Protein backbone atom coordinates (compact mmCIF):
# COMPACT_ATOMS: atom_id res chain seq x y z
CA UNK A 1 0.00 0.00 0.00
CA UNK A 2 1.32 3.38 -0.95
CA UNK A 3 -0.13 6.58 0.44
CA UNK A 4 0.82 10.21 0.87
CA UNK A 5 0.04 11.98 4.15
CA UNK A 6 -0.60 15.65 3.48
CA UNK A 7 -1.40 16.82 7.00
CA UNK A 8 -1.51 15.56 10.59
CA UNK A 9 -2.00 17.45 13.84
CA UNK A 10 -2.28 16.67 17.52
CA UNK A 11 -3.52 19.72 19.39
CA UNK A 12 -4.01 20.21 23.11
CA UNK A 13 -6.30 23.16 23.76
CA UNK A 14 -5.68 23.17 27.52
CA UNK A 15 -3.00 21.91 29.87
CA UNK A 16 -2.84 21.61 33.64
CA UNK A 17 0.37 23.18 34.97
CA UNK A 18 1.79 22.31 38.40
CA UNK A 19 4.78 23.67 40.30
CA UNK A 20 6.27 23.30 43.76
CA UNK A 21 8.25 26.18 45.23
CA UNK A 22 9.65 27.45 48.50
CA UNK A 23 9.21 30.95 49.85
CA UNK A 24 10.22 32.26 53.26
CA UNK A 25 11.18 28.74 54.37
CA UNK A 26 7.69 27.40 53.57
CA UNK A 27 6.77 24.93 50.82
CA UNK A 28 3.95 25.61 48.38
CA UNK A 29 2.22 23.93 45.45
CA UNK A 30 0.56 25.89 42.69
CA UNK A 31 -1.73 24.80 39.87
CA UNK A 32 -3.27 26.54 36.91
CA UNK A 33 -4.90 25.94 33.56
CA UNK A 34 -3.02 27.00 30.45
CA UNK A 35 -5.26 27.71 27.46
CA UNK A 36 -3.23 27.28 24.30
CA UNK A 37 -3.15 30.65 22.59
CA UNK A 38 -4.90 32.49 25.45
CA UNK A 39 -2.68 32.15 28.50
CA UNK A 40 -3.05 31.25 32.18
CA UNK A 41 -6.21 31.07 34.25
CA UNK A 42 -7.36 29.68 37.58
CA UNK A 43 -4.06 29.98 39.45
CA UNK A 44 -4.32 28.39 42.90
CA UNK A 45 -1.61 28.21 45.57
CA UNK A 46 -1.59 25.77 48.49
CA UNK A 47 0.70 25.36 51.47
CA UNK A 48 2.09 22.02 52.70
CA UNK A 49 -1.14 21.25 54.55
CA UNK A 50 -3.05 21.81 51.28
CA UNK A 51 -4.62 24.96 52.65
CA UNK A 52 -5.62 27.44 49.95
CA UNK A 53 -3.60 30.68 50.21
CA UNK A 54 -3.25 32.86 47.12
CA UNK A 55 -3.14 36.34 48.60
CA UNK A 56 -0.76 36.21 51.54
CA UNK A 57 2.79 37.44 50.96
CA UNK A 58 2.34 37.81 47.21
CA UNK A 59 2.13 34.06 46.62
CA UNK A 60 -0.26 34.46 43.68
CA UNK A 61 2.21 36.78 41.95
CA UNK A 62 5.10 34.38 42.60
CA UNK A 63 3.16 31.44 41.18
CA UNK A 64 2.05 33.48 38.16
CA UNK A 65 5.65 34.49 37.44
CA UNK A 66 6.82 30.87 37.69
CA UNK A 67 4.07 29.71 35.31
CA UNK A 68 4.75 32.54 32.85
CA UNK A 69 8.43 31.58 32.71
CA UNK A 70 7.84 27.80 32.63
CA UNK A 71 9.25 25.92 29.64
CA UNK A 72 6.11 23.90 28.95
CA UNK A 73 7.72 21.74 26.24
CA UNK A 74 10.54 20.76 28.61
CA UNK A 75 8.16 19.75 31.41
CA UNK A 76 5.33 18.22 29.37
CA UNK A 77 4.17 14.83 30.63
CA UNK A 78 2.15 12.66 28.27
CORQUI-V223648 format. One record per backbone hydrogen bond with DSSP energy under -1.0 kcal/mol. CO is the residue of the C=O (numbers start at 1). NH is the residue of the N-H. E is the energy in kcal/mol with one decimal. If there is no record, write none. Layout:
co = {CO | CO}
nh = {NH | NH}
e = {E | E}
//
This chain:
co = {13 | 15 | 17 | 19 | 21 | 23 | 26 | 28 | 29 | 30 | 31 | 32 | 33 | 34 | 35 | 35 | 39 | 41 | 44 | 45 | 46 | 47 | 51 | 54 | 55 | 56 | 58 | 59 | 60 | 61 | 62 | 63 | 64 | 65 | 70 | 71}
nh = {36 | 34 | 32 | 30 | 28 | 26 | 23 | 21 | 46 | 19 | 44 | 17 | 41 | 15 | 38 | 39 | 35 | 33 | 31 | 53 | 29 | 50 | 47 | 60 | 58 | 59 | 62 | 63 | 64 | 65 | 66 | 67 | 68 | 69 | 72 | 75}
e = {-2.3 | -3.2 | -1.8 | -2.8 | -3.0 | -1.4 | -2.4 | -2.3 | -3.2 | -2.3 | -2.6 | -2.7 | -2.3 | -1.9 | -2.8 | -2.5 | -3.2 | -2.8 | -2.3 | -3.0 | -2.5 | -2.2 | -1.9 | -1.6 | -1.2 | -1.8 | -2.0 | -2.7 | -2.7 | -2.3 | -2.4 | -2.7 | -2.7 | -1.6 | -1.3 | -1.5}
//
